[in-house]
Amino acid sequence: MDVFEAMEKRHSVRSFAPDKDVPDELLEELLRCACQAPSAGNVQPWRFLVVKDEGTKRKLAEAALGQAFLAEAPVVIVICADLAAHSLSYGQRGKELYSVQDTAAATENMLLAATALGLGACWVGAFREEDAVGALHLVKDLRPMALVPVGYAAHEQEQSRKMDYKRMTTYL
Ligand SMILES: Cc1cc2nc3c(=O)[nH]c(=O)nc-3n(C[C@H](O)[C@H](O)[C@H](O)COP(=O)(O)O)c2cc1C
């Protein structure tokens, strides 16, 4: 699958085939592709936690305001930003803006790679940060940015509708 097809086919998957684990080689490929993303100054402030532990997944689902599908996925990848990495070079702008942008780019790379590998995934951003930090025992300066449940989709699903780029674009 080329990148155009992956972008076309990617959609959020929130229902996973039970008892169908994601092979470690595929997980590693997702992480490798995430790390190919651009980052300000090539600082690469992303850090990943690969969560397979049932209890921790349940805590993440609770932190995510009860989004139960997080606990139902065989694995949840937590994308964190190391805030110290950016504040060293870029101060407040690095800490507040670049860390968000860089990890968002890594997350999207991961979602596209999941699509190309035949996996289903979803970007989950609605969660109580303090609760996620507690569930994961994160050290100071590691900010959880996105939770990405990964598995095999339980069923086929319609693509969500996207607006035409022409409506969103102004040429000057
Ligand atoms: C920053 C961000 C946060 C999101 N948070 C959630 C979330 O907490 N729960 C969820 O089910 N989907 C979440 N999504 C997925 C969006 O709902 C989804 O991308 C959107 O509805 C478009 O659907 P598609 O991904 O199938 O194209 C989030 C997406 C982004 C980019």
The ligand as an SDF file (V2000), in Angstrom:
LIG
                    3D

 31 33  0  0  0  0  0  0  0  0999 V2000
   -6.4580   15.1230   18.7390 C   0  0  0  0  0  0  0  0  0  0  0  0
   -7.4720   14.0180   18.5300 C   0  0  0  0  0  0  0  0  0  0  0  0
   -8.1530   13.5180   19.6180 C   0  0  0  0  0  0  0  0  0  0  0  0
   -9.0870   12.4780   19.4480 C   0  0  0  0  0  0  0  0  0  0  0  0
   -9.6680   11.9410   20.5510 N   0  0  0  0  0  0  0  0  0  0  0  0
  -10.5340   10.9010   20.4010 C   0  0  0  0  0  0  0  0  0  0  0  0
  -11.0880   10.2700   21.5550 C   0  0  0  0  0  0  0  0  0  0  0  0
  -10.8100   10.6180   22.6880 O   0  0  0  0  0  0  0  0  0  0  0  0
  -11.9300    9.2290   21.3410 N   0  0  0  0  0  0  0  0  0  0  0  0
  -12.2550    8.7690   20.0820 C   0  0  0  0  0  0  0  0  0  0  0  0
  -13.0100    7.8120   19.9740 O   0  0  0  0  0  0  0  0  0  0  0  0
  -11.7220    9.3520   18.9670 N   0  0  0  0  0  0  0  0  0  0  0  0
  -10.8700   10.4000   19.1020 C   0  0  0  0  0  0  0  0  0  0  0  0
  -10.2830   10.9520   17.9950 N   0  0  0  0  0  0  0  0  0  0  0  0
  -10.6050   10.4140   16.6430 C   0  0  0  0  0  0  0  0  0  0  0  0
  -11.5800   11.3290   15.9110 C   0  0  0  0  0  0  0  0  0  0  0  0
  -12.8410   11.2610   16.5150 O   0  0  0  0  0  0  0  0  0  0  0  0
  -11.6280   10.9100   14.4330 C   0  0  0  0  0  0  0  0  0  0  0  0
  -10.3520   11.0370   13.8650 O   0  0  0  0  0  0  0  0  0  0  0  0
  -12.6270   11.7340   13.6360 C   0  0  0  0  0  0  0  0  0  0  0  0
  -13.9510   11.5030   14.0640 O   0  0  0  0  0  0  0  0  0  0  0  0
  -12.5530   11.4310   12.1300 C   0  0  0  0  0  0  0  0  0  0  0  0
  -12.7620   10.0680   11.8890 O   0  0  0  0  0  0  0  0  0  0  0  0
  -11.6630    9.1590   11.1560 P   0  0  0  0  0  0  0  0  0  0  0  0
  -10.4690    9.0710   12.0580 O   0  0  0  0  0  0  0  0  0  0  0  0
  -12.3350    7.8240   10.9740 O   0  0  0  0  0  0  0  0  0  0  0  0
  -11.3160    9.8250    9.8670 O   0  0  0  0  0  0  0  0  0  0  0  0
   -9.3630   11.9830   18.1440 C   0  0  0  0  0  0  0  0  0  0  0  0
   -8.6540   12.4830   17.0510 C   0  0  0  0  0  0  0  0  0  0  0  0
   -7.7120   13.4750   17.2400 C   0  0  0  0  0  0  0  0  0  0  0  0
   -6.9190   13.9640   16.0400 C   0  0  0  0  0  0  0  0  0  0  0  0
  1  2  1  0
  2  3  1  0
  2 30  2  0
  3  4  2  0
  4  5  1  0
  4 28  1  0
  5  6  2  0
  6  7  1  0
  6 13  1  0
  7  8  2  0
  7  9  1  0
  9 10  1  0
 10 11  2  0
 10 12  1  0
 12 13  2  0
 13 14  1  0
 14 15  1  0
 14 28  1  0
 15 16  1  0
 16 17  1  0
 16 18  1  0
 18 19  1  0
 18 20  1  0
 20 21  1  0
 20 22  1  0
 22 23  1  0
 23 24  1  0
 24 25  2  0
 24 26  1  0
 24 27  1  0
 28 29  2  0
 29 30  1  0
 30 31  1  0
M  END
$$$$
